[in-house]
Amino acid sequence: MANARPERAEGPAVRQDEPAPDSPVETLEGVGPERARRLAACGIRSLRDLAEHLPLRYEDWSSRTSFAELTDGATAVVEGKLAGFKEQASRFGPRRKIAGAWLVDEDRAALRLVWFNLRPYMRLRFAEGTRVVARGRVQRDRTGRLEMVHPELRAADNGGPGRWRAVYRLAAGIGQNLHSKLVGAALAALGDRLEGALPQELRRRAGLPPFAQALGELHFPPLAADCRTLELGRTPAHQAIALDEMFAFQVALGLDRLKAARRRALPVAAPGRLSAEFLARLPFNLTAAQHRVIADIAADLGREQRMNRMLVGDVGSGKTVVALWAALRAVESGLQAVVMTPSELLAEQHYGLFRRLCDPRAVPGALLSAAVNDGTRRRVLAGLRDGTLKLVFGTQALIQQQVRMRNLGLAVIDEQHRFGVFDRARLATLGPGAHVLLLTATPIPRSLALVLFANVDVSFLDEMPAGRCAVTTEVVAEQALERVHELVRDQLAAGAKAYYVLPRIEAEREDEAPRAAAQFAAQLRAGPLQRFPVELLHGRMRAAEKEGAMRRFRDGAARVLVATTVVEVGIDVPEATVMVVLGAERYGLAQLHQLRGRVGRSTRRSFCFLVFSPECDPQALKRLAVLVCHAAGREVAEADLTLRGPGDLLGARQSGVMPLRFARFIARTEQIAQARAWAEQWLARDPELSAAQSRGLRQAVQRMLGRGFSLSDVG
C-alpha cells in the first residue's frame, strides 16, 4: 500500500552474460511476454530503449518537513513510525477499500495517511512500528485537520531512501519502482557496451562523459545534483546525450548530401516563354524576396545535381506563385511537374490559381484527388503516363500505386511537414531524377535553420506583398470574451467571416467547456452569434466531413468557423477578418502566428485575439506579448528562439519528421553548429564510417534510418 502502483517482482536480474544493447527486454529477469508487450506499447523493446527512456521529472526525498510546518496543498516528505493501520469499505465496490494509518514523529505528533480506492492486493508492506519516510500531497479533511493523501512510503533504515527518485512515463501495469529496477538492471548488464555516436576522440576533446555514464546519471542522479538544473535538462549528462544524438543526426544528413551530390537530375533548360509570360501576367509585382528566391531556384535548376530546397515563408507571402514559376520552368523544358498538398481544398485553390494565370492550351494541367470521378481519374492517369499532361495538383492520391509519370522534372510539396516521411519518399519515386521543392509556413529562425538542415538548401520569403493590411493582435482575458464577440458581430454584419480556434474537441469536465470546440460552437449558435451560421471543424471528423465544413465556410454558407488547430493549414478566405484563439497560452508562438495568418489576406482591416485562461502564468503572457509586438514570421521565430532556446523549438517541430529524442536538452544554437562541424570533419576523414572508431556512429545512423527517417527532406 505504500505505493499506488505496487510491484510484486523482486529486483530484476539479467538472464544471460553480457547482452548486447539491442537484446530484447525479456533478457531481464521478471520480464515475460506480457510485460514485454506492455513495454513495447511505450516504444521500449530492447535494453537500449529502456536505458534511453529518460525520466519525466525527479522527486527530491532528502528534505524532511516537520509536521508543524506542513501546509495545505503542498507536497512534502515526512518521517516517522507507522501506527493504527485500518481499512474500510469504499463506495466504488467491495474490491476497493479506503485505508488509513498514522505516522508518529519523535515528538509524538501524529499525521494521518490516507489511500483511496485501495484494492485487496495493496497491503501495507511495513509492519506497525516500522520507521518510514512518506512523500505525498497534504490537504485538509472535513474537520480541517491536515492529512497526507496517497503517500508513497519507503523504509527509513540505513539512512533512508536516496535523495533523488526518477519519475517516468510508464507503460500500463508497470509501476515506478519496477521500471526503475529494470532500468538499473539494463544499465548494469550493458556497462560500457552501451555506446554513443560520438567517437571517443571527439568526446574526450569536448570533455563529455561516456554515453553510458551520462545515461546512468540521468536515471540515478548524484546526491549533489541541482534540482532545477535536472528539471531543465541542463546537466552535463543531458548535454552529452543531446550532442551525441545531434552529431549522429548531422552525420546522417551529411551522408545524404554526399549521396545527393552524385544524383543526376533531368536537365532543365534556361528560362523560356512560359515562365516569362507567367510573371508578366501576374496582377501584382513580385516582392524583392520572391525575386531572390526565384534566382536561388533558377541557379539550382541550372545544375546537374538534383535540387532539394526548402522555402520558408509566412502564410500569404507568395510561396505558391514561386512554386508555380518553378513548375513552369520544368514544363517549358519538356518535363512534368507535380504539386502535392495536404488537403483537397488547398489543391483546388492552387489549381484554380494556375487556371487563372496560365493558358491551359499551352500548359495541360489537371487536379487529382479522392473527389475526382472515375472517368476523369482514368484520363488524368493516362495523361501522366504518356506525358501529355504536364502539370498535376493533388493530395495523397498522387502517390497511389496506379500513378505513373513519364518524365517528372519537379516535385513541389506544400506544407510538407503535414505529410509522413514515407508519403514524401513515395512522391520522389515518381521521378528519380526530379528536383524537389518543399514549402512550409512554419516560422523557423534563420540562425537555427542554417545550422540544422545540412542536406537541404533553405530560402526565406521574409517579405509580404504590398497592399496587405496588418493584423491587429490583442491579448485578452477569457473573462472579457463578450467584448470580442461584440467586435465579431460587427465584422459579420459588415460581410466578413471569423474563426474561433479552441484547444479541445469536447469537454470531459465542466471547467473545460469554455475551451472545447463542440460545446463552444453550440454556445455561439444559441447566444452571441445566433444570427449567423456557425460551422464546426475538428480532427475526429472524416476527411469528407472536414472538406465539406471548410468548403461551406469558404463559399459563404457558413460565416463562422469554430475549429481546433486543423484549420492551421487551411485555404485562402479573403473575407475572414477575425481570428479568435481560446486557451492561447497552450500553443507555441509559431502555431499562433500561422493561425493569425488565416486572416489579413485582403485590404480589409483584420484582428487576432489571443484569449488566455484564468490559470495562465506570467511567463505564458510574456510569450503571447511577442505576437503583439511582432508581425513578421522571422521576428516571431527569433523571439521564440530567445525565449525557449533551440531545444524546445526542435521538440515542437519534430512531429515524427525528425527522429530526435534528446534535442530538447540543447541549450544554444552553437551546440548544433558544433555538432555539424564535428560531422563534417569526421565525414571528411571517414566518409564510409568504416573505421573502428565509427562503430557507435554507424549503428546510431542505422537506428535513425530504422525508425522510418527520410533523410532527403527533413525540413
Helices and strands as residue ranges (DSSP letters): G 25-27, H 33-40, H 47-52, E 57-60, G 67-69, E 75-90, E 93-104, E 110-118, E 131-140, E 146-155, G 157-159, E 164-167, H 176-190, G 191-193, H 200-206, H 211-219, H 227-232, H 236-262, H 273-281, H 288-301, E 308-313, H 319-332, E 336-340, H 344-357, E 365-368, H 374-386, E 391-394, G 396-399, E 408-413, G 416-418, H 421-429, E 435-440, H 446-452, E 457-461, E 471-477, G 478-480, H 481-493, E 497-501, G 510-515, H 517-526, E 534-537, H 543-555, E 560-563, G 565-568, E 576-582, G 584-586, H 589-596, E 606-612, H 618-629, H 633-653, G 663-665, H 669-685, G 692-694, H 695-706, G 711-713
